[in-house]
Amino acid sequence: MAPTKTVKNVDVAILDRQYRIACPDEERESLMAAVDYLDKKMREIKDSGKIAGTDRIAVMAALNITHELLAAKTGAGFDIGEYKRRMTAMNTLLDEALASQEKLF
């Protein structure tokens, strides 16, 4: 029987907005790295002044990160499991950001 994963809520901030995300204990470090990276990318886009609105900034950040990922070479050291965890965490964050924006309209 496989051991059950302990899942806890983690409070994170992205672009000065607070989100609570359920995350297994063993994936917390990678989630926080994903949050930091996403926050940095979203701030870069926001600071450029070319795009307004959190939902548009989130989509552009997702596109930029996806482009970076696809452009990266996947050598022998590429960890597909880590990639999947980060993408899942980023998708969750984007879904939450977009859902909160929909409530405003």
C-alpha positions as CSV (number, residue, x, y, z in Angstrom):
1,M,0.0,0.0,0.0
2,A,1.4,3.4,-1.0
3,P,1.8,6.0,1.7
4,T,-0.6,8.9,1.5
5,K,0.8,12.3,0.8
6,T,0.2,15.0,3.4
7,V,-1.3,18.0,1.7
8,K,-1.4,21.4,3.3
9,N,-2.6,24.8,2.3
10,V,0.2,27.2,1.4
11,D,-0.4,30.9,1.2
12,V,1.5,32.6,-1.6
13,A,1.6,36.1,-3.1
14,I,1.8,36.8,-6.8
15,L,1.7,40.3,-8.1
16,D,0.7,41.5,-4.5
17,R,-2.3,39.2,-4.5
18,Q,-2.7,36.4,-2.0
19,Y,-3.6,32.9,-3.0
20,R,-4.0,29.7,-0.9
21,I,-2.9,26.6,-2.7
22,A,-3.1,22.9,-1.6
23,C,0.3,21.4,-2.0
24,P,1.9,18.1,-0.8
25,D,4.7,18.7,1.7
26,E,7.3,17.2,-0.5
27,E,6.4,19.6,-3.4
28,R,6.3,22.8,-1.3
29,E,9.9,23.8,-2.3
30,S,9.2,23.4,-6.0
31,L,5.9,25.2,-5.7
32,M,7.6,28.2,-4.0
33,A,10.2,28.3,-6.8
34,A,7.4,28.3,-9.3
35,V,5.6,31.1,-7.4
36,D,8.7,33.2,-7.3
37,Y,9.5,32.6,-11.0
38,L,5.9,33.4,-12.0
39,D,5.8,36.5,-9.8
40,K,9.0,37.8,-11.4
41,K,7.8,37.2,-14.9
42,M,4.4,38.9,-14.2
43,R,6.2,41.9,-12.6
44,E,8.4,42.3,-15.6
45,I,5.4,42.4,-17.9
46,K,3.5,44.8,-15.6
47,D,6.5,47.1,-15.3
48,S,6.9,47.2,-19.1
49,G,3.6,49.2,-19.1
50,K,2.5,47.6,-22.3
51,I,-0.1,45.3,-20.9
52,A,-2.8,46.2,-18.4
53,G,-5.0,43.8,-16.4
54,T,-3.9,41.0,-14.2
55,D,-5.5,38.4,-16.4
56,R,-3.7,39.6,-19.5
57,I,-0.4,39.8,-17.6
58,A,-0.9,36.2,-16.3
59,V,-1.6,34.9,-19.9
60,M,1.4,36.7,-21.3
61,A,3.6,35.3,-18.4
62,A,2.3,31.8,-19.2
63,L,3.1,32.3,-22.9
64,N,6.6,33.6,-22.1
65,I,7.3,30.7,-19.7
66,T,6.0,28.2,-22.1
67,H,8.2,29.6,-24.9
68,E,11.2,29.4,-22.6
69,L,10.4,25.8,-21.7
70,L,10.0,24.8,-25.4
71,A,13.1,26.6,-26.4
72,A,15.2,24.9,-23.7
73,K,17.2,21.9,-24.7
74,T,16.1,18.7,-23.0
75,G,19.5,17.0,-22.3
76,A,20.1,14.0,-20.2
77,G,19.6,16.0,-17.0
78,F,16.0,17.0,-17.8
79,D,13.6,15.9,-15.0
80,I,10.1,15.4,-16.6
81,G,8.5,14.8,-13.2
82,E,9.8,18.2,-11.9
83,Y,8.5,19.8,-15.2
84,K,5.1,18.3,-14.7
85,R,4.9,19.4,-11.1
86,R,5.9,23.0,-12.0
87,M,3.5,23.2,-14.9
88,T,0.6,21.9,-12.6
89,A,1.5,24.4,-10.0
90,M,1.6,27.2,-12.5
91,N,-1.7,26.1,-14.1
92,T,-3.3,26.1,-10.7
93,L,-2.0,29.7,-10.0
94,L,-3.2,30.9,-13.4
95,D,-6.6,29.4,-12.9
96,E,-7.0,31.0,-9.5
97,A,-5.8,34.4,-10.8
98,L,-8.2,34.3,-13.7
99,A,-11.1,33.0,-11.6
100,S,-10.7,36.0,-9.2
101,Q,-10.7,38.4,-12.1
102,E,-13.9,36.9,-13.5
103,K,-15.6,37.7,-10.1
104,L,-14.9,41.4,-10.7
105,F,-17.1,41.6,-13.8
